[in-house]
Amino acid sequence: MKNKRVTSIALETLSKEKGLLIGLILSAVAVVITGLIPPMLLRQFIDNNLSKGTTVGLSMLTLLYVLVLFGIGLADFLKGVVLTTLGQKITYRMRSATMAKRLLMDHLYFTKTMEGDTVSRIINDTEAVDVLFTGGIVSMIIDLFKIIGIVLSIFIISSKLGLVTLGLVPVIMIITSQFQRGMLKAQRRSRALIGMISQRIAETLRNMLVIKANGHERSMMDRFKNTLKQHYFANESINGYDSLFPVVIQITKAGSIAILILSITSNTAWIGITIGSLAAVIELLSNLFDPIENVGSELQSIQQAIAAINRIDEYLAQKEEAPRNQNLDVKEILSIRPAVLEFKDVSFSYEDNQAVLKDIDLTIQGGQKVTFIGRTGVGKSTLLKLVLGLLPADHGSITLNGIDVSTIAHSAQRQLYGSVDQNFPLIKGTLKQQITLNDPAISDEMVISALSKVGLSKLCTQVSQGLDALIPQELSLSEGQKQLVAIARAIATDPPILILDEISSGLDSVSDARIKDTIAKVSQDKIVLSVTHRLSSISDDVTVVILQEGIVKNSGLAKDL
């Protein structure tokens, strides 16, 4: 995934879709060529039939004209189909790449980046890039070839008229370029604000109960409106450019045709030109403005896409976590029981020169229960993330049976760790899926056994659907039951280590006691690492590690401290 860019993703797609690429080239050539034929047929009709008052060959000319119009429509249709198909394939690959990047991203990215901004890059920005291929750069190239073809056709009819037309093209291009500068700035601003709007909405939905409980609705709404207003004004700038450009082009078009006709009628040097040639030139000149006007609209799509490409490239260039050992034999690690977890001179910081943990040295063996306590912000939860390998230690190492935990592949971690957080993250799906997380290695028997160990075997028979009951639609869980299901999820693979991060902080004393008894039953020979603020719930046989300002201040059995 490293050094992956939008352009490389697009080129990879095109290289694998050679048939569609050839079809695009052929249809584009057909669109350009067929568009030049009708003015030439008009010239023949006027000079050979209308001016001479004869109908000789008129039927064939009419049939040819109709066939050409049909060919123009067919070529344009085929171009649209191929462009849409290619665009969708590129978008598919791009969204797959951005999602794959998210799964490989260094954990620190998520502590510094707004959730809405990431969602906007994966969804909205990739949509803008799709427009680049379906209605942007390819269409603009076709329109540029149309412009070249029209100018050459006028040169064929009259070199003098061709020179006049050639002089008009730069003027129109200069007018177009003036709109380009402001467009890009406005598009970039709009893209960034879309991400901010997504973040505002996500924050509001996630914290709705807190907002209402504290009467925070007005200030949250004011903040959202302020962001929405900024996005409104950014879009107003875009709409201003978009609305003004066609008007300017139409005025320029009318003025150019008027100047051409006046120059011919007022100058005897043009007397040699036929009426049919003049009509063909006027038709071609009128057709010249259509692709030029389209280029202006396509430029807007391209500017929008460029802003989106820059944001996606910036996202894809983010630092990834260190490579994991995919060939590691997990069975070899599991074969050593009791397991040994060792911290050797471990230090970690989120920001430079702001250490969260300093020189942690601990050795923990299977069957040992260790609880980390200390004031908020001393690094308790960070320490658990280091054990899980979610964060890399700045210095030192954490090993499980001699293997550095930061090198263990994520696909193997579930066999080694069972992690329970204070909040149970519901997965859209069934009771079984809440526990297996769609891991095919976890059988129904393992699920039922895990539920039985935590005292929730009745959930399997509470509704007719059993393990296939949808949560929360068909089977609702209390907060205590959710936490027990989370424990069942953690122990389903019988891992040697359980990691518990303040799992009883939101529970009443009765539920807390039940959770405590459950943990005691399922962790007899396991290493149990926990964080808690309920000192009264710590058993005498639990090892307590007191953290203060990132260091181990004291440690020992709870009964001795």
N, C-alpha and C positions, 0 to 999 in steps of 0.2 A: 504493500500500500504506500510505501514511502515514495515521495517525489511524484506521486500521481497527480495529474492535472486534467482539467476539463478537456483541453485540446487533445491530449493523448487518449482519453476515453473515447472522444468522438472519432479520432483516426482509427483506433482499434475496431470500433463498430463498423466504420466504412470498409476497412480491410476485410472484415468477415462477411460483409453484405455486398459482394462484388456485383451480383445480379441486379440488386436494387440500384447500385451506383451507376451501372451501365444504362439501366432503364431511365434513370434521372437525366443522364447526359443526353441520351437520344431524344427524350421528350422535351428537354430544354432547347435543343437544336431545332426540333420541329416547331416549337412555339415561336422562336425567333424568325425562322425562315417563312413560315406560313403567314406571319403577321405582315410581311413586306409585299406579299403578292396582290392583295385587293387593290391598293392604289395603282399598281401597274395595269391591272385589268380595267380599272376605271379609265386610265389613259387610253387604252386600246379602244374602249367603247366610244369615247368621245371623238377621238381622231379618226377612227376607221368606220364608225357607224353613224353617230349622231351628227358630226360635221358634214358628212357626205350624203346623209339621208338614205343610207342603205341598210338592209337587214342581213346581208350576207355574213354568215358565221356568227350571227348574234345568239342563236340558240346554243351553240357550242360554248360561246363565251359566258353565257348566263349559267349553263350547267357547271362550267369550270369554277365560276365565282361561288356558286352554292357549295360545291364540293370543298373548295378552299375554306369557306366559313365553317363547314362541318369539321374539317381537319384542324382548324384553329381550336374549336371547342374540345375536340377529342384529345389533342396534344396537351391542352391546358388541364383537362381532367386527369390524364395520366400523370402529368407533372405533380398535381396536387396529391394524388393517391400515393405516389412514391415518396414525396416529401413528408407526408404525414406518417407513413410507415417508418421511414428512417428516423424521423424526429422522435417517435415513440420508443424505438429501439435504443436510441441514444439516451433518452430520459430514463428508461429502465436501467440501463447500465450505470448511469450517473447516480441515481438514487440508491442502487445497490452498493456502489462504491462509497457513497457518503455514509450509508448505514454501517457498512463494514468498517469504515474508518472510525465511526463512533465506538464500536465494540473494541477497537484496538487502541483507543485514545488513552494517553497518560491520564491517570486519575486526577491530577492537579488541574486539568482543563475544566473539569466539572465544578471545581471550587471557585473558579474565576470567571466563568462564562454564564450569562443568563440562559435559562432553559428555552425561552421563547426565541432567542437569537439562533440557537442551534436548530430548532424546529423550522424556523423561517428559511434557513439555508438549505435544509434537506427537502422541503416542500416547495416554498414559493420561488426560491432562486433557481432551482432546477426546472421549474415550470417556465421561467423567463428564458432560460437557455434553450428549452424546447422550441419556443417561439423563434429563436435565432435561426434554427434549422428549417422550421416549417414555413416561416414567413419573413425571414430576415436576410441573412447573407446570401443564400442560394437564389432567392427571388431577386435580390439586388444585382447579383452577377448577371442573371438573365435579362433584367431590365437594362443594364449597361450594354450588353450585347445588342439589345433592341435599338438602343440609341446609336450605336456604331453602325448597325445595319441600315437604319433610316438615313443617317447622314451619307453613307456610301450610295444608297439608292438615289438620293437627290443629286449627288455628284454625277451619277450615270445619266440622269435626265438632263442636267445642266450644271457644268462646272462652276459657273458664276453664282447660281443659286446655292450650290453646295458650299461655296466660300462664305456666302451670307449666313447660311445656316450654321456653319462651323464657328462663325463669330458669335452667334447667339448662345451656343452651348456653354462656353466658359462663364458668361454673364449669369446664366441660370444656375450653374454649379456654385458660383460665388454666393448667390442669394441663399442657396441650400446650406452652404457651409456655415453661414452666420447663425443658423438655427441649431447647428450641431453642438456648439460650445455650451450653451445654456442647458441643452437637453441632457447631456451626460451628468452634469452637476445635480440637476433636479432628480434624475433617475437614481443616482447613488443615494441621495438623501432619502428618497421614498423607500428604497430597499431597506435601509437601516431602520427607518421608522416602523416598517411593517414588523420587523423582528421585535422592536420595543413594544408594539401594540400586543403582539402575541404573548410577550412576557407579562404585561400588565394583566391580561385576561387570565393567564395561568395562575398568577399570584392571587388574584381575587377569588378564583374558584377554589384554590387550595386552602385559603385562609378565611373562608366565608364565615365560619362560626366565630373566629377571633374578631373579625371585622364587626360583626353584628353585636357581639358581646361588649365591645368597647366603643360602640357608637362611631365607628371609623368610616361609615359609608360615604359621607360627604367628601372627606379628604381623598379617599380612594377614587371616587368619581371625578373629583376635580383633577387629580393627577392623570387619570385616563383621558379626560377631555383635553387636557393640555397636550398630551402626546398625539391625540387624534387631530387636534387643531394643526399641529405642526405638519402632520401627514397630509392634511387637507390642503394647506398652502403649498406644500411640495408638489402635490398633484395638480393644483391650480396652475403652477408654472408649466408643468408638462402639458396640460390641456391648452394653455395659451399658445405654446409653440405649435401644438398639433392643429389648432383651429386656424391660426393665422397663416400657416404655410400654404395650404391649398388655395386660399384667396389670393395670395401674392403670385402663385403660379398661374392662376387663371387670368389675372390681369396682365401678366407678362406674356402669356399665350396670345391673348387678344391683340395686344400691342404689337407683337412680332408679326402676326399675320397681316395686320393693317399696314405696317411698315413695308412688308414684302410686296403687297399688292400696289401700294402707292409708288414704290420705287420702280415697279414694272410699267405701270401706266403713265408715269411721268418721264420715262427715259426711253428714247428711240432705240437705244442699244439692245433692248430686250425684245424688239419686234419679232425676231426670229423664233421665239418660243411658241409652241402650239397651245391651243386652249386645253387639250387633254393633258399636256405636260404640266401646265399651270395648275390644273385641278389636282393632278397627282401630287405635285409638290405641296400644295396647300393641305391635302389629305395627310401626306407624310409628316408635314410640319405639325399638324394637329396631333397626329399619333406620337410625335416626338415628346410632347409634354406629358402624355400619360405615364410613360416609364420614368420620366424625370420626377413627376409628382409622386410616383410609387417609391422611388428611391428615397424621397424625403420621409415617407411613412416607414419605410424599411429601416432607415437610419435611426428612427426612434426606437424600433424594436431592437436594433443592434446595440444602441447606446444602453438600453435597459438591460440587455443580455450581457454586455461588457461589465456593467456594474455588478450583475449577478455572478458572472464568471470570476471576477476578482474576489468576491466574497467566498465562493466555493473553493477557489484555489487557496485562499488564505486558510480556510477550514481544513482542506486536505493536506496542507503543509504543517499542521500542528504536530507537536511531538507525540510519538507513540511510546507505549510502554516497552520495556526491554524484552527481547525475544525470549520465549519460554522453551524448555526442553520437551519437545513433542515425543521423544523416544524414551522418556523416563519410564522405568518399570515400577508402576504403583504397587504391584504385588510385593515387590522387594521391600518397599517402605512399610507396607502393612504387615509383613511377616515378622517384624520386630515388635514384640509386645512384652512388657509395657513400652509404649512409645516414649521418646525423650525429646522434649522441645527445649532448645537452648538459645538464649540471647547472649551475644558476645559483643560488648562495647557498642551497642546500638544507639545511633543518634539520628534525628530526623528534624527537618524544618520545612514549612510550607513556603516561606520567604527567606531570601538570603539574610544571614546574620540574625535570624529570629528563630532559634532552636526551640522546638516543642518538646523533644525528648533528648536527653543527654546521657551518654555512656551507661546504657542499661545493661546489666549483667544478671541473668537469671537462668536457672536450670530447673525444668519442671518435668516430672515423670508421670507415666500413666497411673491413674487412680488418684492423682493429686488435684485438689480443688483450689484454685487461686482466684482471689477477688482483688481487683484494683480499686482503690478509693483515693479520693483527693478532691480538691476544689474544682469547680467547672473551669475547663480550659487548660488543665495541667497535662493533657495528652492521653487520657485513659482510652477513649474510643479510637484515637489515632494508633495506639499500641495494638489494639485488636485488628485494625486494618493492615498493619504491618505484618501481623501473623498470617492473615489471609492472603498476603501477597498483593493486595490492592494498591499499596504504596511501597515504593522501594526505599530502603534505608539509605540515608546519606553516607553513613559510615557504619562499619561493623556488619554483622550478619545474624539472621535468625534461621536456625536449622531444625528440621524435623527428622529424627533418626539419621542425622548427618547430611541431609539434603537441604540446600538453601531453598527456603519457601518461595523466594522470588523467581526461581527457575521452574517451578512446577506449573505445567500447563493447566489452564482454567478448566479444561475438559476433565482433568483428573482430580481437581480439588475437592469435588463433592464426596469422593470416596475417603478423603482425609479429614475434611472439616464438616461440621454441622453448625451453621451460623443462625442465630436467632436475634432479631432486632426488637426494639421496644414497640415498633409499629409493624403490624402484619400486612404485607403488601398483597392485596387480593389480585389473583390472576384471572382474567376473563375466561371462565370455563367451569369445569366440574370439580367436585370434591377431590377426585383422584388427581386431577391436574394441579390442584393447589399443592399437593404433596410431591408428585413426580416431576412437575415442571416439564412435562412431555419427555422425560428421560425414559427411553424404551427399556433400559436395563433394570428399572424398578417395576417389579411385577405387582399384580393385584394382591398377591399374598403378602408381599413386603409392605404394601400400603395398609392392609388390614392389620398386620402385626404392629406397625408403628402407631396406628390409631388406638389399638388395644393397650399398648404400653403407656399411653398418655391418658387412658381412661375415656376414650371417645369412641369405643366400639359401637355404641348405640347409634352413632351418626350413620352407619352403614345400613341400618334398618329403620331409621326414623322416617324416611320417605321411600316410596316404591322404586325410585330410580337408583337407590343405593349409592355406589361410588360415582355413578354418572349423573348425580343430582347437580344441577347448575347452582352456583353460588353468586349472588345472593337470591336469585330469582325463585328457586325451588327449595333451597335450604339456607336459612339465615343462621348466622352464628353470633353469639354474644362476644364481648371483648375478651373474656376469659377463654372461651372456646377457640377464638381466633389465635390466641397465644399458644394454646395447646396444639392446634393444628400446625402452627409454625414450628413447634418443638418436634412434632411428628415428621414434618418435612426435613428437619435437621438430622434426625436419627434414622431415617428410612434406609440409608446405606450402611448403617452401623459404623460411622467414622470414629477414629481414635481420639479426636479432639472436638469438644463442644465449645462454641464461643457465644457468650450471652451478653448482650449490650443493654443493660437496664431494662430487662424484659418485664419487670413488675412495676415500673414507675407509674403506669396509668391504671393499676388494678387496686381493688379494695383488699383489705387484710385477709379475708376469707379466700379470695382467688389467689392472692399472693402465696398463702400457705399451701394451697393445692398445687400451684406451679412448683413451689419448692420441693414438695414431696415427689412430684413427677420427675423433676431433675435428679433427685437422689436415687430413684429407682432405675433410671435409664443410663446412669453415668458411673456405675460402680467401678469399672476398670478404665475409665476414660480420663483424659486431661480435660478439666473444665476451667475455662478462663471467663471471668465475668466482671462486669462493671456494675456497681450499685451505689445508691445513696441511702438505702435502708440498712443501716448498720445493725439494727436489731434483728434482721433476718439472717445474719451471718452465723453459721454453725461454729462450734468450738474447734472442729477439726479442719476448718478451712484456713488456708494460708492467706494472710492479708498482706498486700503490697501497697504501702502508702507512697503516693507520688506527690512531690512538691516542687514546683518550678521546673518540671521536666526531669527530675532525677528521683531515684528510689531513696526516699527519706528513711524508711524503716520497713521491715518485713518480718513475718513470723506467724505462728498459729494465732488465731483469733483469741483463744483463751489465755495466751501469754502476753497479749498487748493491752 
